[in-house]
């Protein structure tokens, strides 16, 4: 058998073992997160049943009946064990407010959040990495100063403020984009810019600083001394070494976008998981909040696993032994 084939087989074997080990870690993460979410939700002030019964004349009897039907009159550990049993049967329960299955509400909204997160991250990558490369190769130039100023602006701006400003300028004043809702690509433009601004600023600054560090290394001077053009040195040799920290940050930011789009979705009336979570939390809808937080946590863990696997393809020096 050729040596290359044997090597690929070993790499695939080690990577498979690594993936299995990481997937096994999902279980303790799930139990830890689920316990924390369960305790916080049931310790928070407020009562979802009181929201339901309102000013009913038979409030006391109605309250006890609903509490019993929802299982909220049971000890906390019994409620948690019941939740676990239902979860591993593929059931996240029903919403206390709408009585819809939590799985159905999540599945109806999760694809929209993924689309928004992908659009925001794609926009951030498309702007930030070229800006970081140009800034590093033209250090202290006007382009460098301008791009880093914009990057700092993107990092420092609160998303709710940026969203409102974009709506006022492009929707209210210019009428170029819709103010809220979902539909075509035009509905994604402003939310994607708002959600991706922070990621773009962070990626641009990280790309620039990493590029400057790699550009000073000996192998870059050696490559240039051999007569390679500046473009080849930058994009074939330097940028590949820069992509490890950049890929890590992309994975972190994408996980954050999946679970942290609450403010942006609320500002733009975008019916994704973020707006569902805000609504459920404001109404003390325990099953929905637990379901959304668990799904976004598990999705984030899987995103980090994909990032770790990509390391081996970006940098052959990475080993999974």
C-alpha positions as CSV (number, residue, x, y, z in Angstrom):
1,X,0.0,0.0,0.0
2,X,1.4,3.5,-0.9
3,X,2.7,5.5,2.0
4,X,0.3,8.4,1.2
5,X,-2.7,6.1,1.4
6,X,-1.5,4.7,4.7
7,X,-1.0,8.2,6.1
8,X,-4.5,9.3,5.0
9,X,-5.9,6.2,6.6
10,X,-4.2,7.0,9.9
11,X,-5.3,10.6,9.8
12,X,-8.9,9.6,9.0
13,X,-8.8,7.1,11.9
14,X,-7.5,9.6,14.4
15,X,-9.9,12.2,13.2
16,X,-12.9,9.8,13.6
17,X,-11.8,9.0,17.1
18,X,-11.5,12.7,17.9
19,X,-14.9,13.4,16.5
20,X,-16.5,10.5,18.6
21,X,-14.8,11.8,21.7
22,X,-16.0,15.3,21.1
23,X,-19.6,14.0,20.5
24,X,-19.5,12.2,23.8
25,X,-18.6,15.4,25.5
26,X,-22.0,16.8,24.3
27,X,-23.7,14.7,27.0
28,X,-22.1,16.3,30.0
29,X,-22.5,19.7,28.4
30,X,-26.1,19.0,27.8
31,X,-26.8,18.0,31.4
32,X,-24.8,20.9,32.8
33,X,-26.6,23.5,30.6
34,X,-30.0,21.9,31.1
35,X,-29.7,22.0,34.9
36,X,-28.5,25.6,34.9
37,X,-31.3,26.7,32.6
38,X,-33.9,24.7,34.6
39,X,-32.8,26.2,37.9
40,X,-32.6,29.8,36.6
41,X,-36.0,29.7,34.9
42,X,-37.8,28.3,37.9
43,X,-36.0,30.7,40.3
44,X,-36.8,33.8,38.3
45,X,-39.5,36.1,39.6
46,X,-42.9,35.8,37.9
47,X,-45.5,33.1,37.4
48,X,-46.7,32.0,33.9
49,X,-49.9,30.6,35.3
50,X,-50.9,34.0,36.8
51,X,-50.5,35.4,33.2
52,X,-53.0,32.8,31.9
53,X,-55.8,33.1,34.5
54,X,-55.8,36.9,34.8
55,X,-58.7,38.2,36.8
56,X,-60.8,35.0,36.8
57,X,-63.4,34.9,39.5
58,X,-62.4,31.3,40.3
59,X,-58.7,32.2,40.3
60,X,-57.6,30.0,43.1
61,X,-59.2,26.8,41.8
62,X,-58.1,27.6,38.2
63,X,-54.6,28.3,39.4
64,X,-54.3,24.9,41.1
65,X,-55.8,23.1,38.2
66,X,-53.4,24.6,35.6
67,X,-50.4,24.1,37.9
68,X,-51.3,20.4,38.3
69,X,-51.9,19.9,34.6
70,X,-48.5,21.5,33.7
71,X,-46.7,19.5,36.5
72,X,-45.5,22.8,38.1
73,X,-46.8,21.7,41.5
74,X,-44.2,18.9,41.6
75,X,-40.8,19.2,43.3
76,X,-38.2,20.8,41.1
77,X,-36.2,17.6,40.7
78,X,-39.3,15.7,39.6
79,X,-40.0,18.4,37.0
80,X,-36.4,18.1,35.8
81,X,-36.5,14.3,35.5
82,X,-39.8,14.5,33.6
83,X,-38.2,17.1,31.3
84,X,-35.2,14.7,30.7
85,X,-37.5,11.8,30.0
86,X,-39.5,13.7,27.5
87,X,-36.4,15.2,25.8
88,X,-34.9,11.8,25.1
89,X,-38.2,10.7,23.7
90,X,-38.0,13.7,21.3
91,X,-40.5,15.8,23.1
92,X,-39.7,19.3,24.4
93,X,-43.2,19.8,25.8
94,X,-45.8,22.4,24.9
95,X,-45.8,26.1,25.2
96,X,-47.6,27.3,28.3
97,X,-49.0,30.3,26.5
98,X,-49.8,29.1,22.9
99,X,-50.1,25.3,23.7
100,X,-48.1,24.6,20.5
101,X,-45.4,21.9,20.6
102,X,-42.0,23.5,21.4
103,X,-40.3,21.4,18.7
104,X,-42.7,22.7,16.1
105,X,-42.2,26.4,17.1
106,X,-38.4,25.9,17.1
107,X,-38.3,24.1,13.7
108,X,-40.5,26.8,12.2
109,X,-38.1,29.6,13.3
110,X,-34.7,28.0,13.4
111,X,-34.1,27.9,9.6
112,X,-34.7,31.7,9.6
113,X,-32.2,32.3,12.3
114,X,-29.6,30.1,10.5
115,X,-30.2,32.1,7.2
116,X,-29.8,35.4,9.0
117,X,-26.6,34.1,10.8
118,X,-25.1,32.8,7.6
119,X,-25.9,36.1,5.8
120,X,-24.4,38.2,8.7
121,X,-21.2,36.0,8.9
122,X,-20.8,35.9,5.1
123,X,-21.0,39.7,5.0
124,X,-18.6,40.0,7.9
125,X,-16.0,37.6,6.3
126,X,-16.4,39.2,2.8
127,X,-15.6,42.6,4.2
128,X,-13.3,41.9,7.2
129,X,-10.7,39.5,5.8
130,X,-9.9,41.6,2.6
131,X,-9.8,44.7,4.8
132,X,-7.5,43.1,7.3
133,X,-5.1,41.9,4.5
134,X,-5.0,45.3,2.8
135,X,-4.5,47.1,6.2
136,X,-1.6,44.8,7.1
137,X,0.1,45.0,3.7
138,X,-0.3,48.8,3.7
139,X,0.4,49.5,7.4
140,X,-0.2,53.1,8.6
141,X,-1.6,54.1,5.2
142,X,-4.8,56.0,4.8
143,X,-6.6,52.7,3.9
144,X,-5.2,51.1,7.0
145,X,-6.3,54.0,9.3
146,X,-9.7,54.2,7.7
147,X,-10.5,50.5,7.7
148,X,-9.4,50.1,11.4
149,X,-11.5,53.1,12.4
150,X,-14.5,51.6,10.8
151,X,-13.7,48.3,12.5
152,X,-13.5,49.9,15.9
153,X,-16.8,51.7,15.1
154,X,-18.4,48.3,14.3
155,X,-17.1,46.7,17.5
156,X,-18.2,49.6,19.7
157,X,-21.7,50.2,18.3
158,X,-24.7,48.6,20.3
159,X,-26.6,46.5,17.9
160,X,-30.0,47.9,18.9
161,X,-28.7,51.5,18.1
162,X,-27.2,50.5,14.8
163,X,-30.4,48.7,13.8
164,X,-32.6,51.7,14.6
165,X,-30.2,54.0,12.7
166,X,-30.2,51.8,9.6
167,X,-34.0,51.5,9.7
168,X,-34.3,55.3,9.9
169,X,-31.9,56.0,7.0
170,X,-32.5,53.2,4.5
171,X,-36.2,52.3,5.3
172,X,-37.8,55.4,6.6
173,X,-35.9,58.2,4.8
174,X,-34.7,56.5,1.6
175,X,-37.3,53.8,1.3
176,X,-34.8,51.3,-0.1
177,X,-35.4,48.4,2.3
178,X,-38.4,47.0,4.3
179,X,-38.5,48.1,7.9
180,X,-39.3,44.6,9.3
181,X,-40.6,41.1,8.6
182,X,-39.4,38.4,6.3
183,X,-39.5,37.9,2.6
184,X,-36.9,38.2,-0.1
185,X,-33.2,39.1,0.1
186,X,-34.2,42.8,0.8
187,X,-35.5,41.8,4.2
188,X,-32.1,40.3,5.2
189,X,-29.9,43.3,4.2
190,X,-30.3,45.5,7.3
191,X,-30.5,42.7,9.9
192,X,-27.4,41.0,8.4
193,X,-25.5,44.3,8.6
194,X,-26.6,45.0,12.1
195,X,-25.8,41.4,13.3
196,X,-22.5,41.2,11.4
197,X,-21.0,44.6,12.3
198,X,-19.4,43.4,15.5
199,X,-18.1,40.2,13.9
200,X,-16.7,42.2,10.9
201,X,-14.8,44.6,13.2
202,X,-13.3,41.8,15.3
203,X,-12.3,39.8,12.3
204,X,-10.7,42.8,10.5
205,X,-8.6,43.7,13.5
206,X,-7.6,40.0,14.1
207,X,-6.7,39.5,10.5
208,X,-4.6,42.6,10.4
209,X,-2.7,41.8,13.6
210,X,-2.1,38.2,12.7
211,X,-0.9,39.2,9.2
212,X,1.5,41.7,10.6
213,X,2.9,39.0,12.9
214,X,3.4,36.4,10.1
215,X,4.8,39.0,7.7
216,X,7.8,39.5,10.0
217,X,8.7,35.8,10.1
218,X,11.7,34.3,8.4
219,X,9.9,32.1,5.9
220,X,8.2,35.2,4.4
221,X,11.6,36.8,3.8
222,X,12.9,33.6,2.3
223,X,9.9,33.3,0.0
224,X,10.4,36.9,-1.2
225,X,14.2,36.3,-1.7
226,X,13.3,33.5,-4.1
227,X,11.6,36.0,-6.3
228,X,8.0,35.2,-5.5
229,X,5.6,38.1,-6.1
230,X,4.1,39.9,-3.2
231,X,0.6,38.6,-4.1
232,X,1.7,35.0,-4.0
233,X,3.5,35.5,-0.7
234,X,0.6,37.2,0.9
235,X,-2.3,35.0,-0.3
236,X,-0.6,31.6,-0.6
237,X,1.8,31.6,2.3
238,X,0.9,34.3,4.8
239,X,-2.9,34.2,4.7
240,X,-2.9,30.4,5.2
241,X,-1.0,30.7,8.4
242,X,-3.3,33.5,9.5
243,X,-6.5,31.4,9.0
244,X,-6.2,29.3,12.2
245,X,-7.0,32.1,14.6
246,X,-9.4,33.7,12.1
247,X,-11.3,30.4,11.7
248,X,-11.5,30.0,15.5
249,X,-13.0,33.5,15.8
250,X,-15.4,32.8,12.9
251,X,-16.6,29.7,14.7
252,X,-17.1,31.6,17.9
253,X,-18.9,34.4,16.3
254,X,-21.2,32.2,14.3
255,X,-22.2,30.3,17.4
256,X,-22.9,33.7,19.1
257,X,-24.9,34.8,16.1
258,X,-27.1,31.7,16.3
259,X,-27.9,32.2,20.0
260,X,-27.4,36.0,20.4
261,X,-29.6,37.5,17.7
262,X,-32.4,38.4,20.1
263,X,-32.0,42.1,20.0
264,X,-31.5,42.3,16.2
265,X,-34.5,40.0,15.5
266,X,-36.6,42.1,17.9
267,X,-35.6,45.4,16.4
268,X,-36.4,44.2,12.8
269,X,-39.5,42.1,13.7
270,X,-37.7,39.1,12.3
271,X,-39.5,35.9,13.4
272,X,-36.5,33.8,14.3
273,X,-35.3,31.9,17.4
274,X,-34.1,35.2,19.0
275,X,-37.5,36.9,18.9
276,X,-39.2,33.6,20.1
277,X,-36.9,33.5,23.1
278,X,-37.6,37.2,24.0
279,X,-41.3,36.6,23.8
280,X,-41.2,33.3,25.8
281,X,-38.9,34.9,28.5
282,X,-41.2,37.9,28.9
283,X,-44.2,35.5,29.4
284,X,-42.3,33.0,31.7
285,X,-42.9,30.3,29.1
286,X,-40.5,27.8,30.6
287,X,-40.7,25.0,28.0
288,X,-40.0,27.3,25.1
289,X,-37.1,29.1,26.8
290,X,-35.5,25.8,27.8
291,X,-36.0,24.3,24.4
292,X,-34.5,27.3,22.5
293,X,-31.5,27.6,24.8
294,X,-30.7,23.9,24.7
295,X,-31.0,23.7,20.9
296,X,-28.8,26.8,20.4
297,X,-26.3,25.5,22.9
298,X,-26.0,22.1,21.2
299,X,-25.8,23.8,17.8
300,X,-22.9,25.9,19.0
301,X,-21.1,22.9,20.3
302,X,-21.4,21.3,16.8
303,X,-20.2,24.5,15.2
304,X,-17.0,24.3,17.3
305,X,-16.5,20.7,16.4
306,X,-16.7,21.6,12.7
307,X,-14.1,24.4,13.3
308,X,-11.8,21.9,15.0
309,X,-12.0,19.5,12.0
310,X,-11.3,22.4,9.6
311,X,-8.0,23.0,11.4
312,X,-6.5,19.9,9.9
313,X,-7.3,21.0,6.4
314,X,-6.1,24.5,6.9
315,X,-2.8,23.6,8.7
316,X,-1.3,20.1,8.0
317,X,0.7,20.5,11.2
318,X,-2.4,20.1,13.3
319,X,-2.6,16.5,14.7
320,X,-5.5,14.6,16.2
321,X,-3.5,11.8,17.7
